[in-house]
Amino acid sequence: MNENNFKQDDVSTLLPILKKIPLFENLDKNLHKEIIKKIMLMFYPKDYVLFKEGDEGDALYIIKSGEIEIYKEPKEEGDFPEKIAEISKADFLGEMALVSEVPRNASAKTLTDCEVFIIKKEDFNNLMNTNKNLAEQISSKIIERLKENDKAE
């Protein structure tokens, strides 16, 4: 796993993706740019486990290149993992980890070599603490999502 320096030309890649992430979709361009400043670009080799089901959620992942498998761990020894999804370029995972204390509900592993943009929960929290406008907008989005989840249950 190598950490690469973030390139400014990646801003054009990240802006449309941030607009697809429910937590960030309604933010203005300046707030998107503030978030982008906190994002790191990482390289992960094939078969690298990003996180395991039950782990503490500590980051949001946005795929720049490569493929990642989301799966449930086997329930019993000898069982196979249950594949939930395969995600690739411009997809994201783990956004609720930024705002909740709920453990990961699935595992994620690279299927190919991957370049992945990451925003760590700690960096996101620091940004929320220093940017009142962002904090207010994200908070209202979280409340909206929680209400939607309650209705769905």
MODELLER restraints for C-alpha pairs under 7 A, 6 or more apart:
rsr = mdl.restraints
at = mdl.atoms
rsr.add(forms.Gaussian(group=physical.xy_distance, feature=features.Distance(at['CA:1:A'], at['CA:42:A']), mean=6.97, stdev=0.5))
rsr.add(forms.Gaussian(group=physical.xy_distance, feature=features.Distance(at['CA:1:A'], at['CA:43:A']), mean=5.45, stdev=0.5))
rsr.add(forms.Gaussian(group=physical.xy_distance, feature=features.Distance(at['CA:1:A'], at['CA:44:A']), mean=4.81, stdev=0.5))
rsr.add(forms.Gaussian(group=physical.xy_distance, feature=features.Distance(at['CA:1:A'], at['CA:45:A']), mean=6.75, stdev=0.5))
rsr.add(forms.Gaussian(group=physical.xy_distance, feature=features.Distance(at['CA:2:A'], at['CA:42:A']), mean=5.80, stdev=0.5))
rsr.add(forms.Gaussian(group=physical.xy_distance, feature=features.Distance(at['CA:2:A'], at['CA:43:A']), mean=5.12, stdev=0.5))
rsr.add(forms.Gaussian(group=physical.xy_distance, feature=features.Distance(at['CA:2:A'], at['CA:44:A']), mean=6.94, stdev=0.5))
rsr.add(forms.Gaussian(group=physical.xy_distance, feature=features.Distance(at['CA:3:A'], at['CA:41:A']), mean=6.25, stdev=0.5))
rsr.add(forms.Gaussian(group=physical.xy_distance, feature=features.Distance(at['CA:3:A'], at['CA:42:A']), mean=4.56, stdev=0.5))
rsr.add(forms.Gaussian(group=physical.xy_distance, feature=features.Distance(at['CA:3:A'], at['CA:43:A']), mean=6.34, stdev=0.5))
rsr.add(forms.Gaussian(group=physical.xy_distance, feature=features.Distance(at['CA:4:A'], at['CA:41:A']), mean=5.43, stdev=0.5))
rsr.add(forms.Gaussian(group=physical.xy_distance, feature=features.Distance(at['CA:4:A'], at['CA:42:A']), mean=5.72, stdev=0.5))
rsr.add(forms.Gaussian(group=physical.xy_distance, feature=features.Distance(at['CA:5:A'], at['CA:41:A']), mean=6.62, stdev=0.5))
rsr.add(forms.Gaussian(group=physical.xy_distance, feature=features.Distance(at['CA:6:A'], at['CA:40:A']), mean=5.89, stdev=0.5))
rsr.add(forms.Gaussian(group=physical.xy_distance, feature=features.Distance(at['CA:6:A'], at['CA:41:A']), mean=5.70, stdev=0.5))
rsr.add(forms.Gaussian(group=physical.xy_distance, feature=features.Distance(at['CA:15:A'], at['CA:32:A']), mean=6.86, stdev=0.5))
rsr.add(forms.Gaussian(group=physical.xy_distance, feature=features.Distance(at['CA:17:A'], at['CA:90:A']), mean=6.09, stdev=0.5))
rsr.add(forms.Gaussian(group=physical.xy_distance, feature=features.Distance(at['CA:18:A'], at['CA:24:A']), mean=5.84, stdev=0.5))
rsr.add(forms.Gaussian(group=physical.xy_distance, feature=features.Distance(at['CA:18:A'], at['CA:25:A']), mean=6.33, stdev=0.5))
rsr.add(forms.Gaussian(group=physical.xy_distance, feature=features.Distance(at['CA:19:A'], at['CA:25:A']), mean=3.98, stdev=0.5))
rsr.add(forms.Gaussian(group=physical.xy_distance, feature=features.Distance(at['CA:23:A'], at['CA:138:A']), mean=6.15, stdev=0.5))
rsr.add(forms.Gaussian(group=physical.xy_distance, feature=features.Distance(at['CA:23:A'], at['CA:141:A']), mean=6.03, stdev=0.5))
rsr.add(forms.Gaussian(group=physical.xy_distance, feature=features.Distance(at['CA:31:A'], at['CA:134:A']), mean=6.54, stdev=0.5))
rsr.add(forms.Gaussian(group=physical.xy_distance, feature=features.Distance(at['CA:38:A'], at['CA:119:A']), mean=6.21, stdev=0.5))
rsr.add(forms.Gaussian(group=physical.xy_distance, feature=features.Distance(at['CA:38:A'], at['CA:123:A']), mean=6.31, stdev=0.5))
rsr.add(forms.Gaussian(group=physical.xy_distance, feature=features.Distance(at['CA:39:A'], at['CA:117:A']), mean=6.23, stdev=0.5))
rsr.add(forms.Gaussian(group=physical.xy_distance, feature=features.Distance(at['CA:39:A'], at['CA:118:A']), mean=5.40, stdev=0.5))
rsr.add(forms.Gaussian(group=physical.xy_distance, feature=features.Distance(at['CA:39:A'], at['CA:119:A']), mean=4.69, stdev=0.5))
rsr.add(forms.Gaussian(group=physical.xy_distance, feature=features.Distance(at['CA:40:A'], at['CA:117:A']), mean=5.49, stdev=0.5))
rsr.add(forms.Gaussian(group=physical.xy_distance, feature=features.Distance(at['CA:40:A'], at['CA:118:A']), mean=5.22, stdev=0.5))
rsr.add(forms.Gaussian(group=physical.xy_distance, feature=features.Distance(at['CA:40:A'], at['CA:119:A']), mean=6.48, stdev=0.5))
rsr.add(forms.Gaussian(group=physical.xy_distance, feature=features.Distance(at['CA:41:A'], at['CA:115:A']), mean=6.75, stdev=0.5))
rsr.add(forms.Gaussian(group=physical.xy_distance, feature=features.Distance(at['CA:41:A'], at['CA:116:A']), mean=5.67, stdev=0.5))
rsr.add(forms.Gaussian(group=physical.xy_distance, feature=features.Distance(at['CA:41:A'], at['CA:117:A']), mean=4.43, stdev=0.5))
rsr.add(forms.Gaussian(group=physical.xy_distance, feature=features.Distance(at['CA:41:A'], at['CA:118:A']), mean=6.30, stdev=0.5))
rsr.add(forms.Gaussian(group=physical.xy_distance, feature=features.Distance(at['CA:42:A'], at['CA:115:A']), mean=5.68, stdev=0.5))
rsr.add(forms.Gaussian(group=physical.xy_distance, feature=features.Distance(at['CA:42:A'], at['CA:116:A']), mean=5.23, stdev=0.5))
rsr.add(forms.Gaussian(group=physical.xy_distance, feature=features.Distance(at['CA:42:A'], at['CA:117:A']), mean=6.18, stdev=0.5))
rsr.add(forms.Gaussian(group=physical.xy_distance, feature=features.Distance(at['CA:43:A'], at['CA:114:A']), mean=5.73, stdev=0.5))
rsr.add(forms.Gaussian(group=physical.xy_distance, feature=features.Distance(at['CA:43:A'], at['CA:115:A']), mean=4.60, stdev=0.5))
rsr.add(forms.Gaussian(group=physical.xy_distance, feature=features.Distance(at['CA:43:A'], at['CA:116:A']), mean=6.31, stdev=0.5))
rsr.add(forms.Gaussian(group=physical.xy_distance, feature=features.Distance(at['CA:44:A'], at['CA:113:A']), mean=5.87, stdev=0.5))
rsr.add(forms.Gaussian(group=physical.xy_distance, feature=features.Distance(at['CA:44:A'], at['CA:114:A']), mean=5.21, stdev=0.5))
rsr.add(forms.Gaussian(group=physical.xy_distance, feature=features.Distance(at['CA:44:A'], at['CA:115:A']), mean=6.46, stdev=0.5))
rsr.add(forms.Gaussian(group=physical.xy_distance, feature=features.Distance(at['CA:45:A'], at['CA:112:A']), mean=6.74, stdev=0.5))
rsr.add(forms.Gaussian(group=physical.xy_distance, feature=features.Distance(at['CA:45:A'], at['CA:113:A']), mean=4.36, stdev=0.5))
rsr.add(forms.Gaussian(group=physical.xy_distance, feature=features.Distance(at['CA:45:A'], at['CA:114:A']), mean=6.31, stdev=0.5))
rsr.add(forms.Gaussian(group=physical.xy_distance, feature=features.Distance(at['CA:46:A'], at['CA:110:A']), mean=5.24, stdev=0.5))
rsr.add(forms.Gaussian(group=physical.xy_distance, feature=features.Distance(at['CA:46:A'], at['CA:111:A']), mean=5.36, stdev=0.5))
rsr.add(forms.Gaussian(group=physical.xy_distance, feature=features.Distance(at['CA:46:A'], at['CA:112:A']), mean=4.28, stdev=0.5))
rsr.add(forms.Gaussian(group=physical.xy_distance, feature=features.Distance(at['CA:46:A'], at['CA:113:A']), mean=4.50, stdev=0.5))
rsr.add(forms.Gaussian(group=physical.xy_distance, feature=features.Distance(at['CA:47:A'], at['CA:109:A']), mean=5.89, stdev=0.5))
rsr.add(forms.Gaussian(group=physical.xy_distance, feature=features.Distance(at['CA:47:A'], at['CA:110:A']), mean=4.94, stdev=0.5))
rsr.add(forms.Gaussian(group=physical.xy_distance, feature=features.Distance(at['CA:47:A'], at['CA:111:A']), mean=5.65, stdev=0.5))
rsr.add(forms.Gaussian(group=physical.xy_distance, feature=features.Distance(at['CA:47:A'], at['CA:112:A']), mean=6.99, stdev=0.5))
rsr.add(forms.Gaussian(group=physical.xy_distance, feature=features.Distance(at['CA:48:A'], at['CA:109:A']), mean=5.46, stdev=0.5))
rsr.add(forms.Gaussian(group=physical.xy_distance, feature=features.Distance(at['CA:48:A'], at['CA:110:A']), mean=5.29, stdev=0.5))
rsr.add(forms.Gaussian(group=physical.xy_distance, feature=features.Distance(at['CA:49:A'], at['CA:108:A']), mean=5.92, stdev=0.5))
rsr.add(forms.Gaussian(group=physical.xy_distance, feature=features.Distance(at['CA:49:A'], at['CA:109:A']), mean=4.24, stdev=0.5))
rsr.add(forms.Gaussian(group=physical.xy_distance, feature=features.Distance(at['CA:49:A'], at['CA:110:A']), mean=6.55, stdev=0.5))
rsr.add(forms.Gaussian(group=physical.xy_distance, feature=features.Distance(at['CA:50:A'], at['CA:108:A']), mean=5.48, stdev=0.5))
rsr.add(forms.Gaussian(group=physical.xy_distance, feature=features.Distance(at['CA:50:A'], at['CA:109:A']), mean=5.60, stdev=0.5))
rsr.add(forms.Gaussian(group=physical.xy_distance, feature=features.Distance(at['CA:51:A'], at['CA:107:A']), mean=5.51, stdev=0.5))
rsr.add(forms.Gaussian(group=physical.xy_distance, feature=features.Distance(at['CA:51:A'], at['CA:108:A']), mean=5.58, stdev=0.5))
rsr.add(forms.Gaussian(group=physical.xy_distance, feature=features.Distance(at['CA:52:A'], at['CA:106:A']), mean=6.48, stdev=0.5))
rsr.add(forms.Gaussian(group=physical.xy_distance, feature=features.Distance(at['CA:52:A'], at['CA:107:A']), mean=4.16, stdev=0.5))
rsr.add(forms.Gaussian(group=physical.xy_distance, feature=features.Distance(at['CA:52:A'], at['CA:108:A']), mean=6.55, stdev=0.5))
rsr.add(forms.Gaussian(group=physical.xy_distance, feature=features.Distance(at['CA:53:A'], at['CA:72:A']), mean=6.86, stdev=0.5))
rsr.add(forms.Gaussian(group=physical.xy_distance, feature=features.Distance(at['CA:53:A'], at['CA:73:A']), mean=6.75, stdev=0.5))
rsr.add(forms.Gaussian(group=physical.xy_distance, feature=features.Distance(at['CA:53:A'], at['CA:104:A']), mean=5.07, stdev=0.5))
rsr.add(forms.Gaussian(group=physical.xy_distance, feature=features.Distance(at['CA:53:A'], at['CA:105:A']), mean=5.23, stdev=0.5))
rsr.add(forms.Gaussian(group=physical.xy_distance, feature=features.Distance(at['CA:53:A'], at['CA:106:A']), mean=4.21, stdev=0.5))
rsr.add(forms.Gaussian(group=physical.xy_distance, feature=features.Distance(at['CA:53:A'], at['CA:107:A']), mean=4.56, stdev=0.5))
rsr.add(forms.Gaussian(group=physical.xy_distance, feature=features.Distance(at['CA:54:A'], at['CA:103:A']), mean=5.00, stdev=0.5))
rsr.add(forms.Gaussian(group=physical.xy_distance, feature=features.Distance(at['CA:54:A'], at['CA:104:A']), mean=4.95, stdev=0.5))
rsr.add(forms.Gaussian(group=physical.xy_distance, feature=features.Distance(at['CA:54:A'], at['CA:105:A']), mean=6.20, stdev=0.5))
rsr.add(forms.Gaussian(group=physical.xy_distance, feature=features.Distance(at['CA:55:A'], at['CA:103:A']), mean=5.42, stdev=0.5))
rsr.add(forms.Gaussian(group=physical.xy_distance, feature=features.Distance(at['CA:55:A'], at['CA:104:A']), mean=5.38, stdev=0.5))
rsr.add(forms.Gaussian(group=physical.xy_distance, feature=features.Distance(at['CA:56:A'], at['CA:103:A']), mean=4.69, stdev=0.5))
rsr.add(forms.Gaussian(group=physical.xy_distance, feature=features.Distance(at['CA:56:A'], at['CA:104:A']), mean=6.15, stdev=0.5))
rsr.add(forms.Gaussian(group=physical.xy_distance, feature=features.Distance(at['CA:57:A'], at['CA:97:A']), mean=4.50, stdev=0.5))
rsr.add(forms.Gaussian(group=physical.xy_distance, feature=features.Distance(at['CA:57:A'], at['CA:103:A']), mean=5.65, stdev=0.5))
rsr.add(forms.Gaussian(group=physical.xy_distance, feature=features.Distance(at['CA:57:A'], at['CA:104:A']), mean=5.65, stdev=0.5))
rsr.add(forms.Gaussian(group=physical.xy_distance, feature=features.Distance(at['CA:58:A'], at['CA:97:A']), mean=5.85, stdev=0.5))
rsr.add(forms.Gaussian(group=physical.xy_distance, feature=features.Distance(at['CA:58:A'], at['CA:98:A']), mean=6.65, stdev=0.5))
rsr.add(forms.Gaussian(group=physical.xy_distance, feature=features.Distance(at['CA:58:A'], at['CA:120:A']), mean=5.96, stdev=0.5))
rsr.add(forms.Gaussian(group=physical.xy_distance, feature=features.Distance(at['CA:58:A'], at['CA:121:A']), mean=5.07, stdev=0.5))
rsr.add(forms.Gaussian(group=physical.xy_distance, feature=features.Distance(at['CA:59:A'], at['CA:94:A']), mean=6.45, stdev=0.5))
rsr.add(forms.Gaussian(group=physical.xy_distance, feature=features.Distance(at['CA:59:A'], at['CA:97:A']), mean=6.10, stdev=0.5))
rsr.add(forms.Gaussian(group=physical.xy_distance, feature=features.Distance(at['CA:59:A'], at['CA:98:A']), mean=6.19, stdev=0.5))
rsr.add(forms.Gaussian(group=physical.xy_distance, feature=features.Distance(at['CA:59:A'], at['CA:118:A']), mean=6.49, stdev=0.5))
rsr.add(forms.Gaussian(group=physical.xy_distance, feature=features.Distance(at['CA:59:A'], at['CA:119:A']), mean=5.58, stdev=0.5))
rsr.add(forms.Gaussian(group=physical.xy_distance, feature=features.Distance(at['CA:59:A'], at['CA:120:A']), mean=4.28, stdev=0.5))
rsr.add(forms.Gaussian(group=physical.xy_distance, feature=features.Distance(at['CA:59:A'], at['CA:121:A']), mean=5.15, stdev=0.5))
rsr.add(forms.Gaussian(group=physical.xy_distance, feature=features.Distance(at['CA:60:A'], at['CA:93:A']), mean=6.06, stdev=0.5))
rsr.add(forms.Gaussian(group=physical.xy_distance, feature=features.Distance(at['CA:60:A'], at['CA:94:A']), mean=4.66, stdev=0.5))
rsr.add(forms.Gaussian(group=physical.xy_distance, feature=features.Distance(at['CA:60:A'], at['CA:95:A']), mean=4.89, stdev=0.5))
rsr.add(forms.Gaussian(group=physical.xy_distance, feature=features.Distance(at['CA:60:A'], at['CA:97:A']), mean=6.76, stdev=0.5))
rsr.add(forms.Gaussian(group=physical.xy_distance, feature=features.Distance(at['CA:60:A'], at['CA:98:A']), mean=6.71, stdev=0.5))
rsr.add(forms.Gaussian(group=physical.xy_distance, feature=features.Distance(at['CA:60:A'], at['CA:118:A']), mean=5.66, stdev=0.5))
rsr.add(forms.Gaussian(group=physical.xy_distance, feature=features.Distance(at['CA:60:A'], at['CA:119:A']), mean=5.36, stdev=0.5))
rsr.add(forms.Gaussian(group=physical.xy_distance, feature=features.Distance(at['CA:60:A'], at['CA:120:A']), mean=6.54, stdev=0.5))
rsr.add(forms.Gaussian(group=physical.xy_distance, feature=features.Distance(at['CA:61:A'], at['CA:92:A']), mean=5.48, stdev=0.5))
rsr.add(forms.Gaussian(group=physical.xy_distance, feature=features.Distance(at['CA:61:A'], at['CA:93:A']), mean=5.32, stdev=0.5))
rsr.add(forms.Gaussian(group=physical.xy_distance, feature=features.Distance(at['CA:61:A'], at['CA:94:A']), mean=6.23, stdev=0.5))
rsr.add(forms.Gaussian(group=physical.xy_distance, feature=features.Distance(at['CA:61:A'], at['CA:116:A']), mean=6.36, stdev=0.5))
rsr.add(forms.Gaussian(group=physical.xy_distance, feature=features.Distance(at['CA:61:A'], at['CA:117:A']), mean=5.78, stdev=0.5))
rsr.add(forms.Gaussian(group=physical.xy_distance, feature=features.Distance(at['CA:61:A'], at['CA:118:A']), mean=4.77, stdev=0.5))
rsr.add(forms.Gaussian(group=physical.xy_distance, feature=features.Distance(at['CA:61:A'], at['CA:119:A']), mean=6.86, stdev=0.5))
rsr.add(forms.Gaussian(group=physical.xy_distance, feature=features.Distance(at['CA:62:A'], at['CA:90:A']), mean=6.46, stdev=0.5))
rsr.add(forms.Gaussian(group=physical.xy_distance, feature=features.Distance(at['CA:62:A'], at['CA:91:A']), mean=5.92, stdev=0.5))
rsr.add(forms.Gaussian(group=physical.xy_distance, feature=features.Distance(at['CA:62:A'], at['CA:92:A']), mean=4.28, stdev=0.5))
rsr.add(forms.Gaussian(group=physical.xy_distance, feature=features.Distance(at['CA:62:A'], at['CA:93:A']), mean=6.66, stdev=0.5))
rsr.add(forms.Gaussian(group=physical.xy_distance, feature=features.Distance(at['CA:62:A'], at['CA:116:A']), mean=5.60, stdev=0.5))
rsr.add(forms.Gaussian(group=physical.xy_distance, feature=features.Distance(at['CA:62:A'], at['CA:117:A']), mean=4.92, stdev=0.5))
rsr.add(forms.Gaussian(group=physical.xy_distance, feature=features.Distance(at['CA:62:A'], at['CA:118:A']), mean=6.35, stdev=0.5))
rsr.add(forms.Gaussian(group=physical.xy_distance, feature=features.Distance(at['CA:63:A'], at['CA:88:A']), mean=6.07, stdev=0.5))
rsr.add(forms.Gaussian(group=physical.xy_distance, feature=features.Distance(at['CA:63:A'], at['CA:89:A']), mean=5.02, stdev=0.5))
rsr.add(forms.Gaussian(group=physical.xy_distance, feature=features.Distance(at['CA:63:A'], at['CA:90:A']), mean=5.41, stdev=0.5))
rsr.add(forms.Gaussian(group=physical.xy_distance, feature=features.Distance(at['CA:63:A'], at['CA:91:A']), mean=5.66, stdev=0.5))
rsr.add(forms.Gaussian(group=physical.xy_distance, feature=features.Distance(at['CA:63:A'], at['CA:92:A']), mean=6.13, stdev=0.5))
rsr.add(forms.Gaussian(group=physical.xy_distance, feature=features.Distance(at['CA:63:A'], at['CA:115:A']), mean=6.37, stdev=0.5))
rsr.add(forms.Gaussian(group=physical.xy_distance, feature=features.Distance(at['CA:63:A'], at['CA:116:A']), mean=4.56, stdev=0.5))
rsr.add(forms.Gaussian(group=physical.xy_distance, feature=features.Distance(at['CA:63:A'], at['CA:117:A']), mean=6.19, stdev=0.5))
rsr.add(forms.Gaussian(group=physical.xy_distance, feature=features.Distance(at['CA:64:A'], at['CA:89:A']), mean=5.15, stdev=0.5))
rsr.add(forms.Gaussian(group=physical.xy_distance, feature=features.Distance(at['CA:64:A'], at['CA:90:A']), mean=6.02, stdev=0.5))
rsr.add(forms.Gaussian(group=physical.xy_distance, feature=features.Distance(at['CA:64:A'], at['CA:115:A']), mean=5.30, stdev=0.5))
rsr.add(forms.Gaussian(group=physical.xy_distance, feature=features.Distance(at['CA:64:A'], at['CA:116:A']), mean=5.32, stdev=0.5))
rsr.add(forms.Gaussian(group=physical.xy_distance, feature=features.Distance(at['CA:64:A'], at['CA:117:A']), mean=6.63, stdev=0.5))
rsr.add(forms.Gaussian(group=physical.xy_distance, feature=features.Distance(at['CA:65:A'], at['CA:88:A']), mean=6.72, stdev=0.5))
rsr.add(forms.Gaussian(group=physical.xy_distance, feature=features.Distance(at['CA:65:A'], at['CA:89:A']), mean=5.03, stdev=0.5))
rsr.add(forms.Gaussian(group=physical.xy_distance, feature=features.Distance(at['CA:65:A'], at['CA:114:A']), mean=5.38, stdev=0.5))
rsr.add(forms.Gaussian(group=physical.xy_distance, feature=features.Distance(at['CA:65:A'], at['CA:115:A']), mean=5.13, stdev=0.5))
rsr.add(forms.Gaussian(group=physical.xy_distance, feature=features.Distance(at['CA:65:A'], at['CA:116:A']), mean=6.96, stdev=0.5))
rsr.add(forms.Gaussian(group=physical.xy_distance, feature=features.Distance(at['CA:66:A'], at['CA:88:A']), mean=5.79, stdev=0.5))
rsr.add(forms.Gaussian(group=physical.xy_distance, feature=features.Distance(at['CA:66:A'], at['CA:89:A']), mean=6.42, stdev=0.5))
rsr.add(forms.Gaussian(group=physical.xy_distance, feature=features.Distance(at['CA:66:A'], at['CA:112:A']), mean=5.53, stdev=0.5))
rsr.add(forms.Gaussian(group=physical.xy_distance, feature=features.Distance(at['CA:66:A'], at['CA:113:A']), mean=5.81, stdev=0.5))
rsr.add(forms.Gaussian(group=physical.xy_distance, feature=features.Distance(at['CA:66:A'], at['CA:114:A']), mean=4.35, stdev=0.5))
rsr.add(forms.Gaussian(group=physical.xy_distance, feature=features.Distance(at['CA:66:A'], at['CA:115:A']), mean=6.62, stdev=0.5))
rsr.add(forms.Gaussian(group=physical.xy_distance, feature=features.Distance(at['CA:67:A'], at['CA:86:A']), mean=6.74, stdev=0.5))
rsr.add(forms.Gaussian(group=physical.xy_distance, feature=features.Distance(at['CA:67:A'], at['CA:87:A']), mean=5.69, stdev=0.5))
rsr.add(forms.Gaussian(group=physical.xy_distance, feature=features.Distance(at['CA:67:A'], at['CA:88:A']), mean=4.47, stdev=0.5))
rsr.add(forms.Gaussian(group=physical.xy_distance, feature=features.Distance(at['CA:67:A'], at['CA:110:A']), mean=6.03, stdev=0.5))
rsr.add(forms.Gaussian(group=physical.xy_distance, feature=features.Distance(at['CA:67:A'], at['CA:111:A']), mean=5.37, stdev=0.5))
rsr.add(forms.Gaussian(group=physical.xy_distance, feature=features.Distance(at['CA:67:A'], at['CA:112:A']), mean=5.64, stdev=0.5))
rsr.add(forms.Gaussian(group=physical.xy_distance, feature=features.Distance(at['CA:67:A'], at['CA:114:A']), mean=6.64, stdev=0.5))
rsr.add(forms.Gaussian(group=physical.xy_distance, feature=features.Distance(at['CA:68:A'], at['CA:86:A']), mean=5.68, stdev=0.5))
rsr.add(forms.Gaussian(group=physical.xy_distance, feature=features.Distance(at['CA:68:A'], at['CA:87:A']), mean=5.34, stdev=0.5))
rsr.add(forms.Gaussian(group=physical.xy_distance, feature=features.Distance(at['CA:68:A'], at['CA:88:A']), mean=6.33, stdev=0.5))
rsr.add(forms.Gaussian(group=physical.xy_distance, feature=features.Distance(at['CA:68:A'], at['CA:108:A']), mean=6.60, stdev=0.5))
rsr.add(forms.Gaussian(group=physical.xy_distance, feature=features.Distance(at['CA:68:A'], at['CA:109:A']), mean=5.56, stdev=0.5))
rsr.add(forms.Gaussian(group=physical.xy_distance, feature=features.Distance(at['CA:68:A'], at['CA:110:A']), mean=4.33, stdev=0.5))
rsr.add(forms.Gaussian(group=physical.xy_distance, feature=features.Distance(at['CA:68:A'], at['CA:111:A']), mean=5.32, stdev=0.5))
rsr.add(forms.Gaussian(group=physical.xy_distance, feature=features.Distance(at['CA:69:A'], at['CA:85:A']), mean=5.89, stdev=0.5))
rsr.add(forms.Gaussian(group=physical.xy_distance, feature=features.Distance(at['CA:69:A'], at['CA:86:A']), mean=4.50, stdev=0.5))
rsr.add(forms.Gaussian(group=physical.xy_distance, feature=features.Distance(at['CA:69:A'], at['CA:87:A']), mean=6.43, stdev=0.5))
rsr.add(forms.Gaussian(group=physical.xy_distance, feature=features.Distance(at['CA:69:A'], at['CA:108:A']), mean=5.58, stdev=0.5))
rsr.add(forms.Gaussian(group=physical.xy_distance, feature=features.Distance(at['CA:69:A'], at['CA:109:A']), mean=5.36, stdev=0.5))
rsr.add(forms.Gaussian(group=physical.xy_distance, feature=features.Distance(at['CA:69:A'], at['CA:110:A']), mean=6.23, stdev=0.5))
rsr.add(forms.Gaussian(group=physical.xy_distance, feature=features.Distance(at['CA:69:A'], at['CA:111:A']), mean=6.40, stdev=0.5))
rsr.add(forms.Gaussian(group=physical.xy_distance, feature=features.Distance(at['CA:70:A'], at['CA:83:A']), mean=6.25, stdev=0.5))
rsr.add(forms.Gaussian(group=physical.xy_distance, feature=features.Distance(at['CA:70:A'], at['CA:84:A']), mean=5.43, stdev=0.5))
rsr.add(forms.Gaussian(group=physical.xy_distance, feature=features.Distance(at['CA:70:A'], at['CA:85:A']), mean=5.14, stdev=0.5))
rsr.add(forms.Gaussian(group=physical.xy_distance, feature=features.Distance(at['CA:70:A'], at['CA:86:A']), mean=6.18, stdev=0.5))
rsr.add(forms.Gaussian(group=physical.xy_distance, feature=features.Distance(at['CA:70:A'], at['CA:106:A']), mean=6.52, stdev=0.5))
rsr.add(forms.Gaussian(group=physical.xy_distance, feature=features.Distance(at['CA:70:A'], at['CA:107:A']), mean=5.68, stdev=0.5))
rsr.add(forms.Gaussian(group=physical.xy_distance, feature=features.Distance(at['CA:70:A'], at['CA:108:A']), mean=4.57, stdev=0.5))
rsr.add(forms.Gaussian(group=physical.xy_distance, feature=features.Distance(at['CA:70:A'], at['CA:109:A']), mean=6.76, stdev=0.5))
rsr.add(forms.Gaussian(group=physical.xy_distance, feature=features.Distance(at['CA:71:A'], at['CA:81:A']), mean=6.27, stdev=0.5))
rsr.add(forms.Gaussian(group=physical.xy_distance, feature=features.Distance(at['CA:71:A'], at['CA:82:A']), mean=5.37, stdev=0.5))
rsr.add(forms.Gaussian(group=physical.xy_distance, feature=features.Distance(at['CA:71:A'], at['CA:83:A']), mean=4.33, stdev=0.5))
rsr.add(forms.Gaussian(group=physical.xy_distance, feature=features.Distance(at['CA:71:A'], at['CA:84:A']), mean=4.96, stdev=0.5))
rsr.add(forms.Gaussian(group=physical.xy_distance, feature=features.Distance(at['CA:71:A'], at['CA:85:A']), mean=6.93, stdev=0.5))
rsr.add(forms.Gaussian(group=physical.xy_distance, feature=features.Distance(at['CA:71:A'], at['CA:106:A']), mean=5.61, stdev=0.5))
rsr.add(forms.Gaussian(group=physical.xy_distance, feature=features.Distance(at['CA:71:A'], at['CA:107:A']), mean=5.25, stdev=0.5))
rsr.add(forms.Gaussian(group=physical.xy_distance, feature=features.Distance(at['CA:71:A'], at['CA:108:A']), mean=6.32, stdev=0.5))
rsr.add(forms.Gaussian(group=physical.xy_distance, feature=features.Distance(at['CA:72:A'], at['CA:81:A']), mean=5.64, stdev=0.5))
rsr.add(forms.Gaussian(group=physical.xy_distance, feature=features.Distance(at['CA:72:A'], at['CA:82:A']), mean=4.99, stdev=0.5))
rsr.add(forms.Gaussian(group=physical.xy_distance, feature=features.Distance(at['CA:72:A'], at['CA:83:A']), mean=6.49, stdev=0.5))
rsr.add(forms.Gaussian(group=physical.xy_distance, feature=features.Distance(at['CA:72:A'], at['CA:106:A']), mean=5.00, stdev=0.5))
rsr.add(forms.Gaussian(group=physical.xy_distance, feature=features.Distance(at['CA:72:A'], at['CA:107:A']), mean=6.01, stdev=0.5))
rsr.add(forms.Gaussian(group=physical.xy_distance, feature=features.Distance(at['CA:73:A'], at['CA:81:A']), mean=4.96, stdev=0.5))
rsr.add(forms.Gaussian(group=physical.xy_distance, feature=features.Distance(at['CA:73:A'], at['CA:82:A']), mean=6.68, stdev=0.5))
rsr.add(forms.Gaussian(group=physical.xy_distance, feature=features.Distance(at['CA:73:A'], at['CA:107:A']), mean=6.93, stdev=0.5))
rsr.add(forms.Gaussian(group=physical.xy_distance, feature=features.Distance(at['CA:74:A'], at['CA:80:A']), mean=5.46, stdev=0.5))
rsr.add(forms.Gaussian(group=physical.xy_distance, feature=features.Distance(at['CA:74:A'], at['CA:81:A']), mean=4.66, stdev=0.5))
rsr.add(forms.Gaussian(group=physical.xy_distance, feature=features.Distance(at['CA:74:A'], at['CA:82:A']), mean=6.83, stdev=0.5))
rsr.add(forms.Gaussian(group=physical.xy_distance, feature=features.Distance(at['CA:98:A'], at['CA:121:A']), mean=4.95, stdev=0.5))
rsr.add(forms.Gaussian(group=physical.xy_distance, feature=features.Distance(at['CA:98:A'], at['CA:124:A']), mean=6.92, stdev=0.5))
rsr.add(forms.Gaussian(group=physical.xy_distance, feature=features.Distance(at['CA:128:A'], at['CA:134:A']), mean=6.19, stdev=0.5))
rsr.add(forms.Gaussian(group=physical.xy_distance, feature=features.Distance(at['CA:128:A'], at['CA:135:A']), mean=4.90, stdev=0.5))
